[in-house]
Amino acid sequence: MNKNSVLAEIKELQHTLQEHNYRYHVLDEPTISDYEYDMLLQKLRDLELAYPEAVTPDSPTQRTGSVPLEKFEKVTHPSPILSLANAFCADDIRSWYEKIAKLDPAVKTTSFIMEPKIDGLTVVIRYENGILVQAATRGDGVQGEDVTENVRTIKSVPLRIPVFVSNQVPPERLVVRGEIYIGKDDFSRLNQKLLEQGEKTYQNPRNTAAGSLRQLDPKITRERPLSILTYSIVDCSEKYPESQWSLLEYLKNLGFPVSQLSQKKENIDEVLESIEAWNTKRDLIPYEVDGVVIKINDLSLAERLGYVGKDPRGAIALKFPAREVSTILMDIKVNVGRTGVLTPFAVLEPVEIGGVIVRQATLHNFDFISEKDIRIGDRVLVKRAGDVIPYVIGPLVENRKAGSMKYVPPITCPSCGLAVEHFEGEVAWYCVNSSCPAQLTRNIEHFVSRGAMDIEGLGEKIVAQLVDAGKIADVADLYTLKKENLLDLEGFAEKKVENLLDAINQSRGKSLEKLITGLGIHGIGEVNAVALARKMKSLDGLMTSSAGDLMGIDGIGPNTAQSIQDWFEVETNRRVVKKLKQLGVWPTSFIEVDDTPQKLSGLTFVITGTLPSLSRDQAKTEIEKYGGKVVDSVSRNTDYLLVGENAGSKLQKAIDLGIKRIEEKELKSMIGEDLG
Ligand code: IVH
């Protein structure tokens, strides 16, 4: 190929990837899988490496983060970055309306926009001739800090506009304002990962987002799952839309993510009528919101209304009731994870928080308990934030009873009773006994889970039953189970045993990446497992690969390579692999990239209550048509609870487990089809 055609290919790839980014982050309608995206990005990286002159600042490869800074420079905003006045109830909104209607009667005929008040932090991003040139925090509203390099690493921030609508010319100068946040799911995944690595978990998405944006080293920011939603224009060299509603549309067309939840209301009565609905749907929103912002749609009217201090009169934030309550900490119990990490959790005197009864809450780690000096018997402050599992904020020391004692972490594993260990540089305590029943149970739960061997019917309870009864001592033992072994277990009738053995047997046909995922090697998730399966072709291949072979695979760095090698060095693990081979659980096929990605593939749903338009059977058929799975009861493996009217105990369970809840219309938008 000659140089010109390579340069043309690079340009084309840059553009294609920008478009896919836009489809994924803004439209929420990806047309290729994550894997295919990564492959294209890798190809672009390789080509740009050979032709560095083709690298542009807006190339999708340029989100890597530059060298660490010494300090943040100050940035003066083009105009003050204002705040919002707060309202706490419908009456406050009514009086706000009456006040501004008196100032300007045009208020009586304007419409209103309701937007989620995203609980993140403001960022102000400047584009010159369509290229991102600067990003700053809000600071004191007049001057902020230059966080350009950090913001460049956030995938949903366009590096160049317009991203997609190609016939649009970008304004010479455009400064947009948005909110940086971490989605609820991303936050849970981040904490799960940290937990497995024995590191400190984060308290809540907002503070984590704030801390991540203010990192001097952009490479750290890059590792955090930050997202953005934009909602206003601070400065623009051209005339821009005159209403907030069309401004949101304008931003979206340029390629900026905007909330899909925003609504237009014709008058204040419609606004007031929908307040309750916002409150109810709060938990269903995939990011944390602390209220709803009500804005005058007519932007010149809003401007004319002026300001009170730092708050514009044309908008107001209606804050949701805080979901923090105090209750008694009855006990501190300890859970043992798959990797042996011990995590403390709070057993609470049951308390209602925002319509849900909370009985347990996260205590993060033992350092947290000791830093906050949380004691059994204390009255503690507990927060329930959306889908995030409730967490203890700290004790209310003034209420402490005389004679209470400092909490002392266990020195032995609550499951097997052996001494626990602490590793240099980590906050976690571990049970290092590889045959600890709790770890074994978690290991097997992981092996049979949906992302791994997907053995239906083997829920947490049955796994625990099998381990406790000594029927299985490792994952390979699952394949040695016989009917007569199981019939003597409580609750195991003939049919149940047959179904279970059938499901176990069927899992032999799973492809290699599923088995690799199931082994539970530190740092190997579903994505890495696919790459490993493709390259190594069997477990033997993986076992005998050198660190160099492993690091040649995209996504595998030195730590992961080391962790794979460490795993295979453990004698009991080698024995399990050998047993799997002898038992014929030895896949050599691996996933082929599917050109028509199924929108719900890999997702498990549970349905509860009466849906507005679909019967449960219809909903099930639709979900399955798009590659999803519907099961009867809510467990940790459930991705979504589809909630209808008069939802029952499944809803409570989903809330307790932090499972995401959606309504029928969200399902419809997930599959992007009008189901009528
Ligand atoms: S509008 C003049 N819209 O809430 C424009 N703010 O308490 C004022 N926020 O500082 C802001 N979501 O950081 C606006 N949809 C939204 C918002 C939003 C979150 C934040 C923003 C602001 C704070 C005010």
Residues whose N, C-alpha, C, O or C-beta is under 5 A from the ligand:
A	BS01	IVH	L82 S83 L84 E115 P116 K117 I118 L121 T122 E179 Y231 V293 P312
